[in-house]
Amino acid sequence: MKIKFVLLLAILLMAEVHAASVSFLWGNNFREDLGYEKEKLTMTIEHFALWELGTVFYYYDITEPFSKNNGDSSQFFGGIAPTVSLSKLTGRDWSWKFIRDISLRAELENGSGSGNNSFRNYFYGLQYDLAVPGFDFFSLNTVLRDNPQSRGVGLQIGGFWQMTWEYGPWRRFKFTGFFATSPWDGDQDPEDTFFAKRGRYLTTQPQFLYDLGNGLWGKPNRVEVGIEYAYFINRYQLKDKDEQSAQVMAKFTF
């Protein structure tokens, strides 16, 4: 595990910084049986960078970052995901029709789970950068999901996207987000009925943002406000723990 962490850290240090942001999200329709209150504030830190052979993305969520309560309502969740472009690695063109490139993808994910137990997941697989009309970028990935505390591995399908509309300085909007799902058997013990349907789950958090900073100062992608819709089926792979909430959001990019 130490070797994997050192490799990920080395890639991050070699990367050329592209964008770092801090977001604040507030919603009041969350489950009260997953370790936090129905109403919660989340601070999200994100960092995206380019390096010689690909990209690296780092994210970190902190629930109730300013709360004086040190109980379960204060949680964390984050990860780091480097990619290695096969085109850059091999020197040959891996594009095909609407596929712009194929990359090797790895991810280390860590969090406090439902507020009672910490967890760690590893992901290994491929990422497909697609040419989709109207989108700034659209990527899919197929990865193996490996939880060291459970036997076996599961298959996860994920994706992320961004679309931008601009009609002058005061009318610039962005639609972005991600999803991750495992519709097949996951890495949970099939004899353990505590987990939902042997690991099946869906997580998606689309965002619709208005570029306020572009209108005020003529600097796009600096200050954005809008809404994020968080939708979960079997959150944390827990049986029948579906959840959905619309959150107001403010994002600051540096």
C-alpha atoms as a printed R data frame, in Angstrom:
    type eleno elety resid chain resno       x       y       z
1   ATOM     1    CA   MET     A     1   0.000   0.000   0.000
2   ATOM     2    CA   LYS     A     2   2.879   2.385   0.779
3   ATOM     3    CA   ILE     A     3   4.343   1.846  -2.710
4   ATOM     4    CA   LYS     A     4   0.995   2.688  -4.353
5   ATOM     5    CA   PHE     A     5   0.690   5.864  -2.300
6   ATOM     6    CA   VAL     A     6   4.257   6.970  -3.137
7   ATOM     7    CA   LEU     A     7   3.635   6.449  -6.874
8   ATOM     8    CA   LEU     A     8   0.431   8.503  -6.770
9   ATOM     9    CA   LEU     A     9   2.171  11.271  -4.817
10  ATOM    10    CA   ALA     A    10   5.074  11.326  -7.284
11  ATOM    11    CA   ILE     A    11   2.695  11.768 -10.230
12  ATOM    12    CA   LEU     A    12   0.927  14.624  -8.424
13  ATOM    13    CA   LEU     A    13   4.234  16.400  -7.759
14  ATOM    14    CA   MET     A    14   5.301  16.065 -11.416
15  ATOM    15    CA   ALA     A    15   2.025  17.485 -12.678
16  ATOM    16    CA   GLU     A    16   1.587  20.953 -14.085
17  ATOM    17    CA   VAL     A    17  -1.241  22.642 -12.178
18  ATOM    18    CA   HIS     A    18  -4.264  23.338 -14.328
19  ATOM    19    CA   ALA     A    19  -7.078  24.164 -11.882
20  ATOM    20    CA   ALA     A    20  -7.850  23.967  -8.180
21  ATOM    21    CA   SER     A    21 -11.209  24.820  -6.627
22  ATOM    22    CA   VAL     A    22 -13.145  24.973  -3.370
23  ATOM    23    CA   SER     A    23 -16.923  24.505  -3.369
24  ATOM    24    CA   PHE     A    24 -19.548  24.860  -0.665
25  ATOM    25    CA   LEU     A    25 -22.818  22.921  -0.933
26  ATOM    26    CA   TRP     A    26 -25.857  23.032   1.331
27  ATOM    27    CA   GLY     A    27 -28.883  20.720   1.298
28  ATOM    28    CA   ASN     A    28 -31.612  19.686   3.741
29  ATOM    29    CA   ASN     A    29 -33.116  16.443   2.454
30  ATOM    30    CA   PHE     A    30 -30.509  13.853   3.416
31  ATOM    31    CA   ARG     A    31 -31.074  10.614   5.295
32  ATOM    32    CA   GLU     A    32 -30.599  10.877   9.053
33  ATOM    33    CA   ASP     A    33 -29.507   7.247   9.420
34  ATOM    34    CA   LEU     A    34 -26.203   7.473   7.539
35  ATOM    35    CA   GLY     A    35 -24.215   9.212  10.237
36  ATOM    36    CA   TYR     A    36 -25.118  12.845   9.611
37  ATOM    37    CA   GLU     A    37 -28.053  15.217  10.013
38  ATOM    38    CA   LYS     A    38 -30.870  15.795   7.510
39  ATOM    39    CA   GLU     A    39 -29.431  19.255   6.821
40  ATOM    40    CA   LYS     A    40 -25.718  19.494   6.068
41  ATOM    41    CA   LEU     A    41 -22.975  21.694   4.646
42  ATOM    42    CA   THR     A    42 -20.227  20.122   2.543
43  ATOM    43    CA   MET     A    43 -16.921  21.648   1.508
44  ATOM    44    CA   THR     A    44 -15.342  20.094  -1.592
45  ATOM    45    CA   ILE     A    45 -11.720  20.597  -2.589
46  ATOM    46    CA   GLU     A    46 -10.757  19.645  -6.162
47  ATOM    47    CA   HIS     A    47  -7.498  19.736  -8.084
48  ATOM    48    CA   PHE     A    48  -6.987  18.851 -11.754
49  ATOM    49    CA   ALA     A    49  -3.570  18.834 -13.420
50  ATOM    50    CA   LEU     A    50  -1.793  17.695 -16.565
51  ATOM    51    CA   TRP     A    51   1.441  15.770 -16.546
52  ATOM    52    CA   GLU     A    52   3.685  14.424 -19.310
53  ATOM    53    CA   LEU     A    53   1.719  11.227 -19.926
54  ATOM    54    CA   GLY     A    54  -1.789  12.093 -18.806
55  ATOM    55    CA   THR     A    55  -3.812  13.732 -16.046
56  ATOM    56    CA   VAL     A    56  -4.320  13.583 -12.309
57  ATOM    57    CA   PHE     A    57  -7.473  14.499 -10.395
58  ATOM    58    CA   TYR     A    58  -7.736  14.923  -6.622
59  ATOM    59    CA   TYR     A    59 -10.938  15.551  -4.661
60  ATOM    60    CA   TYR     A    60 -11.865  15.762  -0.997
61  ATOM    61    CA   ASP     A    61 -15.289  16.261   0.643
62  ATOM    62    CA   ILE     A    62 -15.603  17.458   4.237
63  ATOM    63    CA   THR     A    63 -19.063  17.350   5.822
64  ATOM    64    CA   GLU     A    64 -19.807  20.122   8.322
65  ATOM    65    CA   PRO     A    65 -16.302  21.656   8.078
66  ATOM    66    CA   PHE     A    66 -17.100  24.475  10.524
67  ATOM    67    CA   SER     A    67 -19.090  22.468  13.071
68  ATOM    68    CA   LYS     A    68 -17.838  22.300  16.652
69  ATOM    69    CA   ASN     A    69 -19.420  18.869  16.958
70  ATOM    70    CA   ASN     A    70 -16.800  16.144  16.570
71  ATOM    71    CA   GLY     A    71 -19.382  13.382  16.258
72  ATOM    72    CA   ASP     A    72 -20.440  11.337  13.265
73  ATOM    73    CA   SER     A    73 -21.953  14.339  11.457
74  ATOM    74    CA   SER     A    74 -18.422  15.466  10.543
75  ATOM    75    CA   GLN     A    75 -17.289  13.096   7.777
76  ATOM    76    CA   PHE     A    76 -14.747  12.998   4.988
77  ATOM    77    CA   PHE     A    77 -14.531  11.376   1.572
78  ATOM    78    CA   GLY     A    78 -11.907  11.759  -1.111
79  ATOM    79    CA   GLY     A    79  -9.559  10.211  -3.580
80  ATOM    80    CA   ILE     A    80  -6.827  10.660  -6.152
81  ATOM    81    CA   ALA     A    81  -7.080   9.390  -9.743
82  ATOM    82    CA   PRO     A    82  -4.147   9.532 -12.183
83  ATOM    83    CA   THR     A    83  -4.453   8.486 -15.840
84  ATOM    84    CA   VAL     A    84  -1.813   7.488 -18.397
85  ATOM    85    CA   SER     A    85  -2.662   8.115 -22.059
86  ATOM    86    CA   LEU     A    86  -1.911   5.071 -24.218
87  ATOM    87    CA   SER     A    87  -1.300   7.402 -27.174
88  ATOM    88    CA   LYS     A    88   1.370   9.332 -25.253
89  ATOM    89    CA   LEU     A    89   2.796   6.209 -23.623
90  ATOM    90    CA   THR     A    90   3.188   4.161 -26.815
91  ATOM    91    CA   GLY     A    91   3.645   6.921 -29.407
92  ATOM    92    CA   ARG     A    92   0.813   5.576 -31.562
93  ATOM    93    CA   ASP     A    93  -2.695   6.877 -32.167
94  ATOM    94    CA   TRP     A    94  -5.320   5.094 -30.051
95  ATOM    95    CA   SER     A    95  -8.254   7.130 -31.369
96  ATOM    96    CA   TRP     A    96 -11.041   5.291 -33.177
97  ATOM    97    CA   LYS     A    97 -14.214   6.850 -34.574
98  ATOM    98    CA   PHE     A    98 -15.726   8.831 -31.661
99  ATOM    99    CA   ILE     A    99 -13.026   7.689 -29.178
100 ATOM   100    CA   ARG     A   100 -10.352  10.374 -28.877
101 ATOM   101    CA   ASP     A   101  -8.003   8.416 -26.641
102 ATOM   102    CA   ILE     A   102  -7.806   5.484 -24.238
103 ATOM   103    CA   SER     A   103  -5.963   5.792 -20.931
104 ATOM   104    CA   LEU     A   104  -4.920   3.559 -18.090
105 ATOM   105    CA   ARG     A   105  -6.756   4.692 -14.960
106 ATOM   106    CA   ALA     A   106  -6.129   4.065 -11.268
107 ATOM   107    CA   GLU     A   107  -7.818   5.539  -8.215
108 ATOM   108    CA   LEU     A   108  -7.380   5.413  -4.473
109 ATOM   109    CA   GLU     A   109 -10.594   6.261  -2.600
110 ATOM   110    CA   ASN     A   110 -10.914   6.748   1.139
111 ATOM   111    CA   GLY     A   111 -13.649   7.969   3.472
112 ATOM   112    CA   SER     A   112 -15.441   7.684   6.781
113 ATOM   113    CA   GLY     A   113 -18.351   5.746   5.307
114 ATOM   114    CA   SER     A   114 -21.608   6.198   7.191
115 ATOM   115    CA   GLY     A   115 -19.816   8.046   9.974
116 ATOM   116    CA   ASN     A   116 -19.097   4.911  11.954
117 ATOM   117    CA   ASN     A   117 -16.483   3.090   9.879
118 ATOM   118    CA   SER     A   118 -13.699   4.222   7.594
119 ATOM   119    CA   PHE     A   119 -13.194   2.494   4.247
120 ATOM   120    CA   ARG     A   120 -10.708   2.339   1.403
121 ATOM   121    CA   ASN     A   121 -11.175   1.255  -2.225
122 ATOM   122    CA   TYR     A   122  -8.775   0.767  -5.120
123 ATOM   123    CA   PHE     A   123  -9.817   1.047  -8.776
124 ATOM   124    CA   TYR     A   124  -7.871  -0.230 -11.803
125 ATOM   125    CA   GLY     A   125  -8.969  -0.079 -15.428
126 ATOM   126    CA   LEU     A   126  -9.413   1.978 -18.574
127 ATOM   127    CA   GLN     A   127 -10.730   5.455 -19.375
128 ATOM   128    CA   TYR     A   128 -12.234   6.407 -22.738
129 ATOM   129    CA   ASP     A   129 -12.196  10.076 -23.783
130 ATOM   130    CA   LEU     A   130 -15.072  10.577 -26.224
131 ATOM   131    CA   ALA     A   131 -15.852  13.180 -28.859
132 ATOM   132    CA   VAL     A   132 -19.468  14.087 -28.056
133 ATOM   133    CA   PRO     A   133 -20.903  17.122 -29.916
134 ATOM   134    CA   GLY     A   134 -21.687  20.067 -27.647
135 ATOM   135    CA   PHE     A   135 -19.591  18.856 -24.709
136 ATOM   136    CA   ASP     A   136 -16.303  20.373 -23.518
137 ATOM   137    CA   PHE     A   137 -15.340  16.839 -22.524
138 ATOM   138    CA   PHE     A   138 -17.059  13.498 -21.978
139 ATOM   139    CA   SER     A   139 -15.250  10.480 -20.550
140 ATOM   140    CA   LEU     A   140 -16.305   6.960 -19.558
141 ATOM   141    CA   ASN     A   141 -14.336   4.408 -17.567
142 ATOM   142    CA   THR     A   142 -14.553   0.714 -16.780
143 ATOM   143    CA   VAL     A   143 -12.608  -0.285 -13.678
144 ATOM   144    CA   LEU     A   144 -12.256  -3.104 -11.189
145 ATOM   145    CA   ARG     A   145 -13.298  -2.035  -7.696
146 ATOM   146    CA   ASP     A   146 -11.170  -3.602  -4.980
147 ATOM   147    CA   ASN     A   147 -12.027  -3.251  -1.299
148 ATOM   148    CA   PRO     A   148  -9.194  -4.795   0.761
149 ATOM   149    CA   GLN     A   149 -11.658  -5.643   3.550
150 ATOM   150    CA   SER     A   150 -13.822  -7.791   1.265
151 ATOM   151    CA   ARG     A   151 -13.203 -10.856  -0.838
152 ATOM   152    CA   GLY     A   152 -12.964 -10.517  -4.614
153 ATOM   153    CA   VAL     A   153 -13.495  -7.483  -6.829
154 ATOM   154    CA   GLY     A   154 -16.440  -5.782  -8.527
155 ATOM   155    CA   LEU     A   155 -16.855  -4.061 -11.888
156 ATOM   156    CA   GLN     A   156 -17.717  -0.349 -11.882
157 ATOM   157    CA   ILE     A   157 -18.758   1.846 -14.809
158 ATOM   158    CA   GLY     A   158 -18.209   5.572 -14.393
159 ATOM   159    CA   GLY     A   159 -18.226   8.783 -16.337
160 ATOM   160    CA   PHE     A   160 -17.878  12.544 -16.127
161 ATOM   161    CA   TRP     A   161 -18.812  15.383 -18.444
162 ATOM   162    CA   GLN     A   162 -18.975  19.148 -18.946
163 ATOM   163    CA   MET     A   163 -20.971  21.356 -21.298
164 ATOM   164    CA   THR     A   164 -20.676  25.170 -21.449
165 ATOM   165    CA   TRP     A   165 -23.047  27.728 -22.978
166 ATOM   166    CA   GLU     A   166 -21.979  31.345 -23.427
167 ATOM   167    CA   TYR     A   167 -24.189  34.156 -24.738
168 ATOM   168    CA   GLY     A   168 -22.251  37.213 -23.605
169 ATOM   169    CA   PRO     A   169 -20.614  38.114 -20.264
170 ATOM   170    CA   TRP     A   170 -23.800  37.839 -18.188
171 ATOM   171    CA   ARG     A   171 -25.078  34.623 -19.723
172 ATOM   172    CA   ARG     A   172 -22.519  31.887 -19.266
173 ATOM   173    CA   PHE     A   173 -23.706  28.535 -17.916
174 ATOM   174    CA   LYS     A   174 -22.176  25.136 -17.262
175 ATOM   175    CA   PHE     A   175 -23.634  21.620 -16.969
176 ATOM   176    CA   THR     A   176 -21.190  19.183 -15.417
177 ATOM   177    CA   GLY     A   177 -21.077  16.145 -13.160
178 ATOM   178    CA   PHE     A   178 -20.253  12.463 -12.838
179 ATOM   179    CA   PHE     A   179 -21.769   9.054 -12.228
180 ATOM   180    CA   ALA     A   180 -20.535   5.699 -10.910
181 ATOM   181    CA   THR     A   181 -22.524   2.487 -10.938
182 ATOM   182    CA   SER     A   182 -22.126  -1.226 -10.408
183 ATOM   183    CA   PRO     A   183 -25.201  -2.998 -11.776
184 ATOM   184    CA   TRP     A   184 -23.532  -6.392 -11.450
185 ATOM   185    CA   ASP     A   185 -22.312  -8.353  -8.447
186 ATOM   186    CA   GLY     A   186 -19.990  -6.254  -6.333
187 ATOM   187    CA   ASP     A   187 -17.146  -7.233  -4.037
188 ATOM   188    CA   GLN     A   188 -19.299  -7.977  -0.999
189 ATOM   189    CA   ASP     A   189 -19.683 -11.440   0.457
190 ATOM   190    CA   PRO     A   190 -22.909 -12.876  -1.061
191 ATOM   191    CA   GLU     A   191 -23.700 -14.440   2.307
192 ATOM   192    CA   ASP     A   192 -23.682 -11.029   3.991
193 ATOM   193    CA   THR     A   193 -27.290  -9.828   3.668
194 ATOM   194    CA   PHE     A   194 -26.431  -6.485   5.307
195 ATOM   195    CA   PHE     A   195 -25.161  -5.207   1.968
196 ATOM   196    CA   ALA     A   196 -27.585  -4.475  -0.844
197 ATOM   197    CA   LYS     A   197 -27.997  -6.979  -3.670
198 ATOM   198    CA   ARG     A   198 -24.397  -8.098  -3.553
199 ATOM   199    CA   GLY     A   199 -22.893  -4.661  -4.088
200 ATOM   200    CA   ARG     A   200 -25.129  -2.964  -6.670
201 ATOM   201    CA   TYR     A   201 -25.230   0.848  -6.406
202 ATOM   202    CA   LEU     A   202 -25.518   4.126  -8.313
203 ATOM   203    CA   THR     A   203 -24.029   7.510  -7.460
204 ATOM   204    CA   THR     A   204 -24.527  10.606  -9.601
205 ATOM   205    CA   GLN     A   205 -24.178  14.325  -8.844
206 ATOM   206    CA   PRO     A   206 -24.955  16.561 -11.859
207 ATOM   207    CA   GLN     A   207 -24.428  20.307 -11.435
208 ATOM   208    CA   PHE     A   208 -25.936  23.303 -13.221
209 ATOM   209    CA   LEU     A   209 -23.827  26.437 -12.646
210 ATOM   210    CA   TYR     A   210 -24.037  30.116 -13.544
211 ATOM   211    CA   ASP     A   211 -20.704  31.918 -14.126
212 ATOM   212    CA   LEU     A   212 -21.117  34.927 -11.836
213 ATOM   213    CA   GLY     A   213 -17.445  35.930 -11.978
214 ATOM   214    CA   ASN     A   214 -17.552  36.214 -15.766
215 ATOM   215    CA   GLY     A   215 -20.348  38.764 -15.530
216 ATOM   216    CA   LEU     A   216 -18.861  40.758 -12.658
217 ATOM   217    CA   TRP     A   217 -15.178  40.833 -13.603
218 ATOM   218    CA   GLY     A   218 -14.942  39.297 -17.085
219 ATOM   219    CA   LYS     A   219 -13.018  36.292 -15.709
220 ATOM   220    CA   PRO     A   220 -14.691  32.969 -16.588
221 ATOM   221    CA   ASN     A   221 -14.576  29.855 -14.387
222 ATOM   222    CA   ARG     A   222 -13.536  31.768 -11.258
223 ATOM   223    CA   VAL     A   223 -16.788  32.205  -9.261
224 ATOM   224    CA   GLU     A   224 -19.801  30.037 -10.090
225 ATOM   225    CA   VAL     A   225 -23.125  29.531  -8.321
226 ATOM   226    CA   GLY     A   226 -25.893  27.035  -8.942
227 ATOM   227    CA   ILE     A   227 -27.455  23.721  -7.952
228 ATOM   228    CA   GLU     A   228 -26.158  20.187  -7.532
229 ATOM   229    CA   TYR     A   229 -28.579  17.257  -7.491
230 ATOM   230    CA   ALA     A   230 -27.176  14.376  -5.446
231 ATOM   231    CA   TYR     A   231 -28.792  11.007  -6.159
232 ATOM   232    CA   PHE     A   232 -27.753   7.675  -4.626
233 ATOM   233    CA   ILE     A   233 -29.101   4.137  -4.896
234 ATOM   234    CA   ASN     A   234 -27.819   1.879  -2.089
235 ATOM   235    CA   ARG     A   235 -25.418   4.520  -0.798
236 ATOM   236    CA   TYR     A   236 -22.188   3.050   0.608
237 ATOM   237    CA   GLN     A   237 -23.586  -0.245  -0.815
238 ATOM   238    CA   LEU     A   238 -25.961  -0.390   2.144
239 ATOM   239    CA   LYS     A   239 -29.281  -2.127   1.642
240 ATOM   240    CA   ASP     A   240 -32.185   0.209   0.753
241 ATOM   241    CA   LYS     A   241 -30.208   3.360   1.651
242 ATOM   242    CA   ASP     A   242 -31.360   5.426  -1.324
243 ATOM   243    CA   GLU     A   243 -30.892   9.162  -1.040
244 ATOM   244    CA   GLN     A   244 -31.546  12.315  -3.061
245 ATOM   245    CA   SER     A   245 -31.138  16.007  -2.382
246 ATOM   246    CA   ALA     A   246 -30.907  19.256  -4.323
247 ATOM   247    CA   GLN     A   247 -28.100  21.423  -2.940
248 ATOM   248    CA   VAL     A   248 -27.313  25.090  -3.496
249 ATOM   249    CA   MET     A   249 -23.700  25.532  -4.473
250 ATOM   250    CA   ALA     A   250 -20.941  28.138  -4.742
251 ATOM   251    CA   LYS     A   251 -17.628  27.251  -6.425
252 ATOM   252    CA   PHE     A   252 -14.366  29.230  -6.342
253 ATOM   253    CA   THR     A   253 -11.576  28.263  -8.774
254 ATOM   254    CA   PHE     A   254  -7.971  29.437  -8.497
